[in-house]
Amino acid sequence: IPSAVMEEIEYHEDRKLDKAQLLRLAACNYIDEGHHVVLEGASGNGKTYIACALGNAACRRMKTVRYIRMPELLDE
C-alpha cells in the first residue's frame, strides 16, 4: 500500500494498538539493530496497512525494506 503512513494509523481503543511502540518502530532503530517485525492478529485488523506504513517509514530513511506474507515466508 504505497499510501500507508504511520500518521494515518487509527488508534481506536478496540484495536488495542500500542501507539508508543509503533512510534518507536517508525524510528527504524530495529533495522539498524538487525531485528525484524512480525505482525500477528485476526484477519481484517490492519496488519497489512501497519506493515506497509512501517515499510514506508523505513524507505523515507533510505532503508532497505522487504514485505513478505507468512505463506511465502514458510515456503522460503
C-alpha positions as CSV (number, residue, x, y, z in Angstrom):
1,I,0.0,0.0,0.0
2,P,2.1,2.9,-1.2
3,S,-0.1,5.5,0.6
4,A,0.2,3.8,4.0
5,V,1.8,6.1,6.6
6,M,2.2,6.0,10.3
7,E,0.4,9.3,10.7
8,E,-2.8,7.8,9.4
9,I,-3.0,4.8,11.8
10,E,-6.2,4.9,13.8
11,Y,-5.6,4.0,17.5
12,H,-9.1,3.2,18.5
13,E,-9.3,1.5,21.9
14,D,-10.8,-1.7,20.5
15,R,-7.8,-2.2,18.2
16,K,-5.5,-2.4,21.2
17,L,-2.6,-0.9,19.4
18,D,0.4,0.3,21.4
19,K,0.9,3.8,19.9
20,A,4.2,4.4,21.7
21,Q,5.6,1.1,20.4
22,L,4.5,1.8,16.9
23,L,6.1,5.2,17.0
24,R,9.3,3.7,18.3
25,L,9.2,1.2,15.4
26,A,8.7,4.1,13.0
27,A,12.1,5.5,14.1
28,C,13.5,2.3,12.4
29,N,16.1,1.6,15.1
30,Y,15.2,-2.0,15.0
31,I,16.5,-2.2,11.4
32,D,19.9,-0.8,12.5
33,E,19.9,-3.4,15.3
34,G,19.2,-6.2,12.9
35,H,15.8,-7.1,14.2
36,H,12.6,-7.9,12.3
37,V,9.0,-7.1,12.8
38,V,6.3,-9.8,12.8
39,L,2.7,-8.7,12.9
40,E,0.0,-11.0,14.1
41,G,-3.7,-10.8,14.6
42,A,-7.1,-11.6,13.3
43,S,-8.0,-11.1,9.6
44,G,-9.0,-7.5,8.8
45,N,-7.4,-5.8,11.8
46,G,-4.9,-3.7,9.8
47,K,-1.7,-5.8,9.8
48,T,-1.0,-5.1,6.1
49,Y,-1.6,-1.4,6.5
50,I,0.7,-1.2,9.5
51,A,3.4,-3.3,7.8
52,C,3.3,-1.0,4.8
53,A,3.3,2.1,6.9
54,L,6.4,0.8,8.7
55,G,8.0,-0.1,5.4
56,N,7.3,3.4,4.0
57,A,8.7,5.0,7.2
58,A,11.9,2.9,6.6
59,C,12.1,3.9,2.9
60,R,11.9,7.5,3.9
61,R,15.0,6.9,6.0
62,M,16.7,5.2,3.0
63,K,16.5,1.7,4.5
64,T,16.0,-1.5,2.5
65,V,12.6,-3.0,3.0
66,R,11.1,-6.4,2.4
67,Y,7.5,-7.3,2.8
68,I,6.6,-11.0,2.9
69,R,3.5,-12.8,3.9
70,M,3.5,-15.8,6.1
71,P,2.8,-18.4,3.4
72,E,5.7,-17.1,1.3
73,L,8.0,-16.9,4.4
74,L,7.2,-20.6,5.2
75,D,7.9,-21.6,1.6
76,E,11.2,-19.8,1.7
